[in-house]
């Protein structure tokens, strides 16, 4: 007889026992007062949950919204993001795929669909999603992030010329906004920095912002080592990413990616 899995392995974790903020109760009152609640209220409730890092509760709220309006691309887009926050990459990819069909001109949906494809090892599908991103209007800061991931994806596929073209748009003077970490990575690919210099730029991850920054650059360095076929440093840098995220950054995609890679 085949082995059977256990309840502990198969049932989702219990919900958090922390007290909900008052704003969640206020949204519940709005929902209760409406005979036909708008799915936008469930989106609003999911955002309130996320402010407390109640990610699974946010997923449930978004599912309630989707049950009201199953063709609402924004709800799938955000549920996908929440799945990514808790490391459920295949589920995230499925929702981003639906969102891309419903709102195909949404740059963020295509970008994150490509990311989940890449994390799943589906490099050809990631490539086509990144290619779609390049066709859509965006900001300089977003293009820096896109350049980074396109370089990684193309190198994994052996499309070296396209990889170099992707980072040709980034130099020391490029406006990166909040994506300065991706700018540093692109400059590393160009030989301006070493991996060690990139990692040395980061602060101790004593808050969420610093942890996410460290993990973003750390995961980029890990992927660089993977491309260079340096398995020892690849594994070492994945461990660094996991260590950075264990307290403050576990909702970051880098944490999910490192967990999946290990």
N, C-alpha and C positions, 0 to 999 in steps of 0.2 A: 504493500500500500504506500502511496506517495505521502511524503510529509505534509503536514498542515501548518500554516502560519498561525501565529497567536493573536489574540485580541490586542495586546500591547503593541504589536508590530503593525497592525492594520487600521486601528481606529485613530482618527485625528486627535491631537493633543486636546486636553480640556481647555476651555476658555480661561482667559486670565481672571484672576480674582481681585485685581485692583479696582478701585472705585472709579466709575466713569465721571468725566467732567460734566458740569451742569449744562454745557451746550448740547451734549448728546440727549439729555432729558428734554431739552427745549425742542430739538428736532423730532424726537419721538412724539411730543405733544402736537407738533405740526402735522405729522403723518396721521396720527389718530383722529385729528379733526377733519381730515379730508376723506370723503367717500371713495375717491379714486386718486390716491396719492401720486404725485408726479415722480417719475424716476429720478428727476434732479434732486429730490429730497434724499433719496437713498445715496446718491453720489455725495451730497453734502454730508450725510452721516458718515460715510466711509472716510471722508477727509478729516472729520472730527476724530474718528478712531485712530487714524494714522498719527495725529498729533500726540497721541499717547503710546505710539508704537503698538497699537492693537491691530496687527496686520490681518490676522485671521478673521477678526470681527469685521474689518473693512471689506474683506473678500466676500463675506456673507451678505453684507449690506449691498454691495455691487451686484451680487447674484439676485437679490430681491428686486433691484432696479431692472435688471435684464429680464426677469420674469414678467415685468410690466411692459417693457419695450425691447423685444428681442432683436430689433434692428438698429439699436442705438450704438453706433461705433465707439463713441467716447466711453461708454460704460465698459465695453470690452477692452479698450485701450488701458483704462485704469485698473481693471481687475487683473489684466496681464502684468501690469507693473507690480501689483501687490503680490502676485504669485512669485515674481522674480525676487521681491524683497525677502521671501521666506525660502528661497532656493528651489522652488518647484518650476524648473526651467521648461520642461515639456508642456506643462499647463500654461505657462506664460506664452510660450511660442504658439500654442493653439489659439489663445485669445488674441494675440497680436495678428495672427493670420486672418481671423474673422474680422478684426478691426480694419485690416488693410483692404479687405474686400468692400467694407462698408464706407470707409473714408480714405480712399486710395491717395488723395492729395495731402494727407497729413504727414509731414516730414518726420515727426517724432515717432509715429507708428512704424514707418518703414525703417527708421534707424534702430529702434528697439527690436523689431522683428529680425533684422539682420544680426543683431547682437545675440539673440537667443539661438538663432540658427548656428552661429559660430560656436557658442558654448556647447551646443549639442553635437558639434563636429560635422555639421552639414554645410561644408564650406562653399560648395557650388550654389546652394540656395541663399546663403549669406551674401555671396558675391552679387547675385542678381538684386537682392534687396538694397545693398549698398549702392549699386549702380542706379537704382531708382532714386535714391536720396540725392545723388549728384544732379539729377534732372529737375529737382524741385528747388524753389527759392528758399534761401535760408540766410543766417547771419554769419559773419566772419568767425565768431566764437564757435558756433556749431560746426562750421566747416573744418575747424581745427580738429575737433573730436572725430569727425567723419574721415579726415585724412589719416588719423592714427589707425582707426579700425580697418579702413580700406587697405592700408599698407599691410597690416597683419594678415588680413584675409587673402590678399593677393600673393603674399609671400608663402602662405600655407598651400596655395594652389600652384605655386611655381610661376605665377604671372609677374615676374620681376620688373619688367618694364612698366607695367601698370602700377605696381607698388611705388616705384620711384616717382611716377607722375603724380600720384596721390599726395605725396608729401612735398612736391615741388612748390605748392601754394603756401607753405609755412616757412617763415624765416624769423630772425630775431625781432623784426619789427611788426610781425603779424599781431593784430588785436585779438587776444584769446579770451578776454573776459574771465569768467569763472572756470574756463577750461585751460588754465595755464599749465596744469599737469600734462595734458595731452600735447600742448605745445612743446614742453620739455622732452617728451617722448619722441615726437617727430624730429626734433633736433638731435636726439640721441641716434636715431636711425641714420641721420645724415653724418654722424661722426663728430658732432659738436660736443657731446657729453659721453661719458662712459656709463654703464649701468650702475656702477658704484657711486658715481657722482649724483645720479638721479635719486637713488635711495637716500643718500646723505642729505639731500635737500629737505627731507620731511622732518617735521617735529614729532615728538613723542605723542602717540595717539591718546591724549588725555581728555578728549571731547569728540563729539560726533564729527564735526567739521574736519578736524585734523586726522581722524581715523579714516574718513572717506578719501581724503586727499592722499594719504599714505597708501591706502589699498588700491586706488585708481592707478597711481604710478607703479606701485609694486606689481600689480597684475599685468600691466603693460611690459614691465621688465621681465616678468616670468614668461610671457608669450614670446618676447624677443629671444630668451634663452631656448625656448622650445623650437623656434625657427632655426636657431643656430645649432640645434641638436646637442646642446649642453645640458644633459639630463640632470646632472648633479646640481647645478645652479638653478635649473628650472624647479626642481623639487624644493630646494632650499628657499627660493623666493616665494613659492606657494605657501610654505610654512610661515614665512614672514607676513604674508597677507592675512592668513588665518589668525595669527597672533595679534596683528593690528586690529582686527575686527571683532575679536571675541567679546569685548565689553561694550564698545560704543558703535561699532560699524557693521554689525551682523545683518543689517537690512540692505547693505550696499551690494550691487551686482558683483563686485570684485570678490566679496566673501562667498557668494553663491558660486561664482566661477571657479574659485580655488577649491571649494568643497567638492564640486563636481569633478575637477581634474584629479583630485587625490583619490 
